Amino acid sequence: MARSNFSWKDRIRSFSYAFNGLKIVWQEEHNFRVHLVAAILAIMLSYLLRISHYEWLAVIFAIGFVLVCELLNTAVEHLADFVCQEKNPDIKRIKDIAAAAVVLSSLTALLIGLIIFIPRILLLC
C-alpha cells in the first residue's frame, strides 16, 4: 500500500497562501475593496432589518459569489497579462469573459438584495 503524503503542517501552510492571496487583492485591487464595502453594507442592512435565517443564507451566498468571481477574474487577468504582455484580441476576449462573470454575479447579488430588502424598507415607511 502506498504511503500517504498527508501533512497537517502542509495543510496549515496552504491556508497561509490563501490568506496571502486575500492580502494581495485587498492591497492591489480597487474593485475587490468596492465589493467588500458593499458586502459590509449588505450585512449591516441585513442585521438592521432583522432578515430571516434563509434570507441570511441568500445574502451570505450572494456576497461569497461576487467575491469569488472577483478573485477568479483577477487571477485570470494576471495570468493573461503574464502570458501575453502585448495587446492580443484573444487575451482581451478571455479577460472580457472573466469580467462578465463578475458583472453577472454582482447583478445577481443586487437582485437578491432588492428582493429581500425592498419589502422590509417599504414597511418602515
Long-range contacts (C-beta under 8 A, 24 or more apart in sequence): 21-71, 25-70, 25-71, 25-74, 29-70, 29-74, 31-70, 31-102, 32-67, 32-70, 32-71, 32-74, 35-66, 35-67, 35-70, 35-106, 36-67, 38-66, 39-63, 39-66, 39-67, 42-109, 42-113, 45-113, 45-117, 46-116, 49-117, 49-120, 49-121, 51-116, 51-120, 55-116, 58-112, 58-116, 59-112, 59-113, 59-116, 62-108, 62-109, 62-112, 62-113, 63-109, 65-105, 65-108, 65-109, 66-102, 66-105, 66-106, 66-109, 68-105, 69-101, 69-102, 69-104, 69-105, 69-106, 70-102, 70-105, 72-98, 72-101, 73-98, 73-99, 73-101, 73-102
